[in-house]
Every structure is written in structure tokens, then in C-alpha cells.
Amino acid sequence: MQDAHNGARDDATSDALGRIADRFGRFAALDGQDDPLYAALAEIIGGDAELMAPLLEAPTTQHLPVLLLAALHDRILAGEPHPLAAYYASRAHAGGHRAPDADLPALLRDFMRREDAALRALTRSRTTQTNETGRCAVLRPALQALAHRLGGSAEAPVEFALFDFGCSAGLNLGVDRYAYDDGVETVPGATPDAPLIRTQWRGERPTALLGDPAWRAEHRMGVDLQPVQPDDEIATRWLRACLWPGDAARRERLDRALADARRHPVSLLRTEDGLSELERWIATLPEGVTPVIGNVWVLAYFEPQALRAHVERVGRLVRERGLAWISGEVGKLAPLPDLPPAPKGESPASTTLWTLQWRDRSGTVRTEPLAWSHAHGRWVEWLDPARAA
């Protein structure tokens, strides 16, 4: 009986490693192409069960290449002395400019064996949290679109209360304080050292949504399974570890956003039931304030049944409490019966579809697509040019 039990467990482990290997293979071939080091690491790890094994410590929804790569990056950023650090541009003082070469597989295996306990602890206790402020390039016009639908203007802005679901360090709650450059216009931030969010428009640029804000927000809050306090050195190192080591611009933007968040602290709550916290928070808001929940690349971590319950519950709050919902997720997770065509050359499985659900002034609940964008906001294709004009 014990042998049968062990055999079933071994089969389950083998199946899990097979799925993880497939994900590493896809990552190396597709997503990882933005960073030569990560593409090379993914190819090596995906071919070695021992190197993939730390991911088995994580929940199945976190059996993701980016989680293990982030755990590796965290150990590098922690300053662990090892020749592997020379491949990481984020450790420029340790070399940081060595391109993937024939020595990389052996050095990676040696480092991962030395750091096995620490890597397993990280994959067991952490989740992927990039807190990508580049997505504010789309969140900003999405909030403006909502404000216009509610009758707001620059002269008479509507009052929002911003609620970040899956907030990490809550950095996207600073959306109205950041600087923006869309290739046509540069908008200064609230301070000279505000993070600069760059993007490019594909297709028609919705100029009416890019002027002075038709909204303002005095109330902001975030919830997360593992919120990150902006002044927590270890936790914010994990945010840096979740960035890809070759992307210096994102590192600088993150550091500026963290500094901004430290100057403008908000309540970030640890909870497994964020919508209950939202309901309690809505009850405390002044009359006339529209609560707005936002989520970006969060719903993919839900199991199917939990996702259905979440969408239904948010919809009820829209109907009954006047909540507005801005969602930025892969196409299949959008709260729409039919998807708009994805941009040419892009896949709805890896591109972000932004949607808006709100209750209009007649009391009717409306849901519509707003935009497609790059996962990190590097480009935006607006889907509503007529109403944005």
C-alpha cells in the first residue's frame, strides 16, 4: 500500500515537472526573448528536473518560470558572491555584462545547489509581484474615460476612490502623480523626480482622454495576499528581483515610484478576501465618491471556480454600490461575451485587454472594452476612438 502511495506521489511530481518544463520551453521561445539571459536560463532550467524542483514548493498557480527566475535574481541582488552574478546587468558592480556563454549552465547549477534552501523558501513564500508602473500609461486614460462617462470635466472633476486589487506595493495608486511621454506629448509629474511612464500609441491617439484630469482622488487603498510596504528593504528587493535584470529603465522607474509611495503612504492590507475589505471600505466613503477597483494581471492566478465567483461578486457591487471596475488582463479573462480583434501580430493570450464596467447615470450597468496594450504598457491601442474624441 505504501509503495502504491509513493508511486502515485512520484507520478504527480513527474506530471508537475513536465508541465513546468513545458512552461519554461514556451518562456524561452517567446516571453524570454526580451532578455537574452532569461531566455538562456529558461532553456537550461527547463531541461533539468533538479533545477526546476524548487518550484514544486509553490502553489500550483505559481508554478511559473518567472517565479523561479525572480527567486534566483533575489539571491543575486542579496549580494551572494558567485561568478553567476557577472551575467546580471542589475549587478553591474559585480561585472554584470557577461553574455550567456558555454560556462553558464555549470555556473547556474552550482549556484542553485548552493542556494537550494533559500530558493525553496522564496518560491514557497513569495509570489510574482512586478507592480509594473508602466501600466499606468493605460490606467490613466482608462480613469479619464470613466470620468467622462460619469460627467466629469477638468473644470468639475468627479471624485474617485481608488482601490488596487492585487496591489503589491500600491505603486499604481500614484497614477495621477507620475510623468508621461507617449511619443507625442510629455506631461510633467507632480515632482521633478516622479517616475516617467513612456508608451507609444498604435492607431488613433485618444487626445480627449489625455488632457487635464476630469477626476481626482482623496481616498486610496490596496489589498494583496502579500502587500509590500514601500519602506521594507527586503520586500522591495523582491520587487526589484521580479524585474528582468537587463531592463535598467524599469529599475529606475520602480525606484522612483517607491520613493513617491514613501512620500504618499496609503493603506495596504494583507488579506485573502479583498472584496470583503472593499465592501467595508466603500461603506466609509463620503457620499458622491465613486469607488473604482482596478486589477492588472491578477485574475490569472485564480482557479476557475474562484474566478467566476469573483467576477459575479464584483458585478453585484457595480449594480448595488455604484462601484466601477477597470480590469487589465489577458483576453480570455475579460468580462466580455466576445473579444474585440487583437492588434495585428499580437496574441490575446499574452496581450492585455483593458475593460471598463460601471453603472451609468440611468442605473444601467455597462461593460465595454477600452484598449489593448503591451503587458507592461509599452504600447497602447485604444478601442473607443469615437467616444474619446
C-alpha positions as CSV (number, residue, x, y, z in Angstrom):
1,M,0.0,0.0,0.0
2,Q,2.8,2.3,0.9
3,D,4.6,1.6,-2.4
4,A,1.4,2.4,-4.3
5,H,1.1,5.7,-2.4
6,N,4.7,6.6,-3.1
7,G,4.2,5.6,-6.7
8,A,1.2,7.9,-7.1
9,R,3.1,10.8,-5.4
10,D,6.1,10.2,-7.8
11,D,3.7,10.2,-10.8
12,A,2.2,13.5,-9.6
13,T,5.6,15.1,-9.2
14,S,6.6,13.9,-12.6
15,D,3.5,15.3,-14.2
16,A,4.0,18.7,-12.4
17,L,7.6,18.8,-13.6
18,G,6.5,18.0,-17.1
19,R,4.1,21.0,-17.1
20,I,6.8,23.2,-15.6
21,A,9.2,22.1,-18.3
22,D,6.7,23.0,-21.0
23,R,6.2,26.5,-19.5
24,F,10.0,27.0,-19.4
25,G,10.2,25.9,-23.0
26,R,7.5,28.4,-24.0
27,F,9.1,31.1,-22.0
28,A,12.5,30.6,-23.6
29,A,11.0,30.6,-27.1
30,L,8.5,33.6,-26.6
31,D,8.4,35.8,-23.5
32,G,12.0,35.4,-22.6
33,Q,13.2,36.8,-25.9
34,D,13.2,40.3,-24.4
35,D,16.1,39.3,-22.2
36,P,18.9,37.0,-23.6
37,L,19.9,36.0,-20.1
38,Y,16.4,34.9,-19.1
39,A,15.9,33.1,-22.4
40,A,19.1,31.2,-21.8
41,L,18.4,30.4,-18.1
42,A,14.9,29.2,-19.0
43,E,16.2,26.8,-21.6
44,I,18.8,25.4,-19.1
45,I,16.3,25.1,-16.2
46,G,13.5,23.6,-18.4
47,G,15.8,20.7,-19.3
48,D,16.8,19.8,-15.8
49,A,14.4,18.4,-13.2
50,E,16.7,19.2,-10.3
51,L,16.8,22.9,-11.3
52,M,13.0,23.0,-11.7
53,A,12.4,21.3,-8.4
54,P,12.3,24.5,-6.2
55,L,9.1,25.5,-8.0
56,L,7.3,22.4,-6.6
57,E,7.3,24.3,-3.2
58,A,5.0,26.9,-4.6
59,P,1.2,26.6,-5.1
60,T,0.3,25.2,-8.5
61,T,-0.9,28.6,-9.7
62,Q,2.7,29.8,-9.1
63,H,4.5,27.0,-11.0
64,L,5.8,29.8,-13.2
65,P,9.2,30.4,-14.8
66,V,9.1,34.0,-13.7
67,L,8.8,33.0,-10.0
68,L,11.9,30.8,-10.0
69,L,13.8,33.4,-12.1
70,A,12.8,36.1,-9.6
71,A,14.0,33.9,-6.7
72,L,17.3,33.5,-8.5
73,H,17.5,37.2,-9.1
74,D,16.7,37.9,-5.4
75,R,19.7,35.8,-4.3
76,I,21.9,37.6,-6.8
77,L,20.7,41.0,-5.5
78,A,21.2,39.9,-2.0
79,G,24.9,40.1,-2.8
80,E,25.7,36.4,-2.7
81,P,29.3,36.2,-4.1
82,H,29.3,33.9,-7.1
83,P,30.5,34.1,-10.7
84,L,26.9,33.8,-11.9
85,A,26.4,37.5,-10.8
86,A,28.6,38.6,-13.7
87,Y,25.7,37.7,-16.1
88,Y,23.2,40.0,-14.3
89,A,23.2,43.6,-15.5
90,S,21.4,44.6,-12.3
91,R,24.7,43.7,-10.5
92,A,26.9,46.0,-12.6
93,H,29.4,46.3,-9.8
94,A,29.9,42.5,-9.9
95,G,30.6,42.6,-13.7
96,G,27.0,42.4,-14.8
97,H,27.7,42.5,-18.6
98,R,28.7,38.9,-19.4
99,A,26.6,37.5,-22.2
100,P,25.3,33.9,-21.9
101,D,28.1,31.5,-22.9
102,A,29.2,27.9,-22.6
103,D,30.0,28.4,-18.9
104,L,26.5,29.5,-17.9
105,P,24.9,26.0,-17.4
106,A,27.6,24.8,-15.0
107,L,27.7,28.1,-13.0
108,L,23.9,28.1,-12.8
109,R,23.7,24.6,-11.5
110,D,26.4,25.3,-8.9
111,F,24.7,28.5,-7.7
112,M,21.3,26.8,-7.5
113,R,22.7,23.9,-5.5
114,R,24.3,26.2,-3.0
115,E,21.2,28.3,-2.7
116,D,18.7,25.5,-2.8
117,A,17.2,26.1,0.7
118,A,16.9,29.9,0.1
119,L,15.3,29.3,-3.4
120,R,12.8,26.9,-2.0
121,A,11.9,29.3,0.8
122,L,11.3,32.1,-1.7
123,T,9.2,30.0,-4.1
124,R,7.2,28.7,-1.1
125,S,6.6,32.1,0.4
126,R,6.6,34.7,-2.4
127,T,4.5,35.4,-5.4
128,T,5.4,37.3,-8.6
129,Q,4.8,41.0,-8.0
130,T,6.3,43.3,-10.6
131,N,4.0,46.2,-9.6
132,E,4.6,47.4,-13.1
133,T,4.0,51.2,-13.2
134,G,4.3,51.2,-17.0
135,R,0.7,50.0,-17.0
136,C,-0.3,53.5,-15.7
137,A,0.1,54.5,-19.4
138,V,-3.3,52.8,-19.9
139,L,-4.8,53.2,-16.4
140,R,-4.5,57.0,-16.8
141,P,-6.7,57.3,-19.9
142,A,-9.0,54.5,-18.6
143,L,-9.7,56.6,-15.5
144,Q,-10.3,59.6,-17.7
145,A,-12.7,57.6,-19.9
146,L,-14.7,56.6,-16.8
147,A,-14.7,60.2,-15.5
148,H,-16.1,61.4,-18.9
149,R,-18.8,58.7,-18.8
150,L,-19.8,60.0,-15.3
151,G,-20.0,63.6,-16.5
152,G,-16.7,64.8,-15.1
153,S,-14.5,67.5,-16.7
154,A,-11.3,69.3,-15.9
155,E,-13.4,72.2,-14.6
156,A,-15.7,70.0,-12.5
157,P,-13.8,66.7,-11.8
158,V,-15.6,63.7,-10.4
159,E,-14.4,62.2,-7.1
160,F,-12.9,58.8,-7.2
161,A,-11.7,56.4,-4.5
162,L,-9.1,54.1,-6.0
163,F,-8.9,50.5,-4.8
164,D,-6.0,48.4,-6.1
165,F,-6.8,44.7,-6.1
166,G,-3.5,42.8,-6.0
167,C,-1.7,45.9,-5.1
168,S,1.8,44.7,-4.3
169,A,3.3,48.0,-3.1
170,G,0.4,50.0,-4.3
171,L,2.5,51.9,-6.8
172,N,-0.2,52.2,-9.5
173,L,-2.2,54.2,-7.0
174,G,0.1,57.1,-7.7
175,V,-1.1,57.2,-11.4
176,D,-2.0,60.9,-11.2
177,R,1.4,61.9,-9.8
178,Y,3.6,60.4,-12.5
179,A,5.1,61.9,-15.6
180,Y,4.1,60.6,-19.0
181,D,5.6,60.6,-22.5
182,D,3.6,59.0,-25.3
183,G,5.9,60.0,-28.2
184,V,3.7,63.0,-29.0
185,E,3.3,64.8,-25.7
186,T,5.2,64.9,-22.4
187,V,3.2,65.6,-19.2
188,P,5.2,66.5,-16.2
189,G,4.8,64.7,-12.9
190,A,3.8,66.1,-9.5
191,T,7.5,66.4,-8.7
192,P,10.7,66.6,-10.8
193,D,11.8,63.1,-9.7
194,A,8.4,61.5,-10.4
195,P,8.7,58.2,-12.4
196,L,8.4,58.8,-16.2
197,I,5.9,56.4,-17.9
198,R,6.7,56.0,-21.6
199,T,4.4,54.5,-24.2
200,Q,3.6,54.5,-27.9
201,W,0.1,54.7,-29.4
202,R,-0.9,52.3,-32.1
203,G,-3.7,53.6,-34.3
204,E,-5.7,56.7,-33.3
205,R,-4.5,58.6,-30.2
206,P,-7.4,59.5,-28.0
207,T,-6.4,63.1,-27.3
208,A,-9.6,63.9,-25.4
209,L,-8.5,61.4,-22.7
210,L,-5.0,62.8,-22.3
211,G,-5.8,66.4,-21.2
212,D,-6.2,67.7,-17.7
213,P,-7.8,65.1,-15.4
214,A,-11.6,65.0,-15.2
215,W,-11.3,63.3,-11.8
216,R,-9.5,63.5,-8.5
217,A,-9.0,61.0,-5.7
218,E,-8.7,61.7,-2.0
219,H,-9.1,58.1,-0.9
220,R,-6.8,55.2,-2.0
221,M,-6.4,51.7,-0.7
222,G,-4.8,48.4,-1.8
223,V,-5.2,44.7,-0.9
224,D,-2.9,41.8,-1.6
225,L,-2.1,38.3,-0.4
226,Q,1.4,39.7,0.3
227,P,1.4,43.5,0.2
228,V,4.8,45.2,0.1
229,Q,5.4,48.2,2.3
230,P,7.5,50.7,0.3
231,D,9.9,51.2,3.2
232,D,10.6,47.5,3.7
233,E,14.1,46.8,2.3
234,I,13.8,43.1,1.9
235,A,10.3,43.2,0.4
236,T,11.2,45.9,-2.1
237,R,14.3,43.9,-3.1
238,W,11.8,41.2,-4.1
239,L,10.1,43.7,-6.3
240,R,13.4,44.5,-8.0
241,A,14.1,40.8,-8.3
242,C,10.8,40.4,-10.2
243,L,12.1,42.8,-12.8
244,W,14.2,41.4,-15.6
245,P,17.9,42.1,-15.0
246,G,18.6,43.7,-18.3
247,D,15.9,46.4,-18.0
248,A,17.6,49.4,-16.4
249,A,14.7,51.7,-17.3
250,R,12.2,49.7,-15.3
251,R,14.6,49.6,-12.3
252,E,14.9,53.3,-12.3
253,R,11.1,53.8,-12.7
254,L,10.5,51.3,-9.8
255,D,12.9,53.1,-7.5
256,R,11.3,56.5,-8.3
257,A,7.8,55.1,-7.7
258,L,8.9,53.6,-4.4
259,A,10.2,56.9,-3.3
260,D,6.9,58.6,-4.3
261,A,5.0,55.9,-2.4
262,R,7.0,56.6,0.7
263,R,6.1,60.2,0.5
264,H,2.4,59.4,-0.1
265,P,1.6,56.4,2.2
266,V,-1.7,54.6,1.7
267,S,-3.3,51.6,3.5
268,L,-2.1,48.3,2.0
269,L,-3.8,45.3,3.6
270,R,-2.9,41.7,3.7
271,T,-6.0,39.6,3.1
272,E,-7.3,36.6,1.3
273,D,-10.7,38.2,0.8
274,G,-10.0,41.6,-0.8
275,L,-13.6,42.1,-1.9
276,S,-14.9,42.0,1.7
277,E,-12.3,44.7,2.5
278,L,-13.6,46.6,-0.5
279,E,-17.2,46.4,0.7
280,R,-16.2,47.6,4.2
281,W,-14.2,50.5,2.6
282,I,-17.0,51.6,0.4
283,A,-19.2,52.0,3.4
284,T,-16.8,54.5,4.9
285,L,-16.6,56.7,1.8
286,P,-18.3,60.1,1.6
287,E,-21.5,60.5,-0.4
288,G,-20.8,61.3,-4.0
289,V,-17.5,59.5,-4.3
290,T,-17.3,56.8,-6.9
291,P,-15.2,53.7,-5.8
292,V,-13.0,52.3,-8.5
293,I,-11.5,48.8,-8.3
294,G,-8.6,48.1,-10.6
295,N,-6.7,44.8,-11.3
296,V,-4.0,44.2,-13.8
297,W,-2.6,40.7,-14.5
298,V,-4.1,39.4,-11.3
299,L,-7.0,37.2,-12.3
300,A,-4.8,34.6,-14.0
301,Y,-3.9,33.4,-10.5
302,F,-7.5,32.4,-9.7
303,E,-8.8,28.9,-10.0
304,P,-11.7,28.8,-12.5
305,Q,-14.5,28.5,-9.8
306,A,-13.0,31.2,-7.7
307,L,-12.7,33.5,-10.7
308,R,-16.4,33.0,-11.6
309,A,-17.3,33.9,-8.0
310,H,-15.1,36.9,-8.0
311,V,-16.5,38.3,-11.3
312,E,-20.1,37.8,-10.1
313,R,-19.3,39.5,-6.8
314,V,-17.7,42.5,-8.4
315,G,-20.7,42.7,-10.8
316,R,-23.0,42.8,-7.8
317,L,-21.1,45.7,-6.3
318,V,-21.2,47.6,-9.5
319,R,-25.0,47.1,-9.6
320,E,-25.7,47.7,-6.0
321,R,-23.0,50.0,-4.7
322,G,-22.0,52.1,-7.8
323,L,-18.6,50.5,-8.0
324,A,-16.6,51.0,-11.2
325,W,-14.3,48.2,-12.4
326,I,-11.2,48.7,-14.6
327,S,-9.6,45.4,-15.5
328,G,-6.4,44.7,-17.5
329,E,-6.0,41.0,-18.1
330,V,-5.3,38.6,-21.0
331,G,-8.3,38.4,-23.4
332,K,-9.8,35.2,-22.1
333,L,-10.2,36.8,-18.6
334,A,-12.1,39.9,-19.8
335,P,-15.7,40.2,-18.5
336,L,-17.0,40.2,-22.1
337,P,-19.1,37.7,-24.1
338,D,-17.0,38.4,-27.2
339,L,-13.5,39.8,-27.6
340,P,-12.6,42.6,-29.9
341,P,-9.9,41.6,-32.5
342,A,-6.4,41.7,-31.1
343,P,-3.9,44.1,-32.7
344,K,-2.2,42.8,-35.8
345,G,0.6,40.5,-34.9
346,E,-0.4,40.2,-31.2
347,S,-2.0,37.3,-29.3
348,P,-4.9,37.8,-26.9
349,A,-3.2,35.2,-24.8
350,S,-0.2,37.5,-24.0
351,T,-1.6,41.0,-24.7
352,T,-3.6,42.9,-22.1
353,L,-7.2,43.8,-22.8
354,W,-8.5,46.7,-20.7
355,T,-12.2,46.8,-19.9
356,L,-14.5,49.1,-18.0
357,Q,-17.6,48.1,-16.1
358,W,-19.7,50.8,-14.5
359,R,-23.2,51.9,-13.6
360,D,-24.3,54.9,-15.7
361,R,-26.4,57.8,-14.5
362,S,-29.6,55.9,-15.5
363,G,-28.6,53.0,-13.3
364,T,-27.8,50.7,-16.2
365,V,-24.6,48.5,-15.8
366,R,-22.4,48.7,-18.9
367,T,-19.3,46.8,-19.8
368,E,-17.1,47.7,-22.7
369,P,-13.5,47.1,-24.0
370,L,-11.3,50.2,-23.8
371,A,-7.9,49.2,-25.1
372,W,-5.3,46.5,-25.9
373,S,-1.8,47.1,-24.6
374,H,1.6,45.5,-24.1
375,A,1.7,43.7,-20.8
376,H,4.0,46.4,-19.4
377,G,2.3,49.4,-21.2
378,R,5.0,49.9,-23.8
379,W,2.3,50.4,-26.4
380,V,-1.5,51.1,-26.4
381,E,-4.2,50.6,-29.0
382,W,-7.4,52.4,-27.9
383,L,-10.6,50.7,-28.9
384,D,-13.0,53.6,-28.4
385,P,-11.9,56.5,-30.6
386,A,-15.4,57.8,-31.3
387,R,-16.3,58.3,-27.6
388,A,-12.7,59.5,-26.8
389,A,-12.9,62.3,-29.4
